[in-house]
């Protein structure tokens, strides 16, 4: 078996996945509240080549043969994104790395950093909703009804204090539904209501994605080179195999 062929193949797959992750980050650079992911690689299993080894050699002198690389994980980068001032009263931004808003999306409570909220008129009530129509929740996981004044205009004077803000011990371990919606895991810990001093809630502002475009483009160039080298290994391994087969004839 030509192990070099499989090593090169594993590199092609791993770096293709890494390119997909970088492309996802770059595509969402303008998505509000988006959190980028990175790529963690790890080497594949090693086996001991003992066909021609003196069995009495100690461990440090034995020959090990690797089998390539794989993408081990794509961890979240939950750093703070830059704020964009919109002056729109239903836009909110969280100044904290550990806090998120809660939304009710089709009966499932999810958490997000995207504070581009809006109003949804449903019968006699006007609800605070996310940009895709999910209900924004308060600290009791209840939908927020926006009151109106005598002229029927939205009364947003106390809206900021009613929005639920939830704290996670380890937001980097949240399960990602998509780039803007998350769910708790055993590693992230369960959410609790954030306390004063753990966050600052800005009204009339919104958090942009935390994608670093310069870094992403640099990573794409490096990954493209690694992909090309892996493909070259496969090509070379195939050529060597062809030479060996011709020699046998």
Order of alpha helices (4+ residues) and beta strands (2+ residues): alpha-beta-beta-beta-beta-beta-beta-beta-beta-beta-beta-beta-alpha-beta-beta-beta-beta-beta-beta-alpha
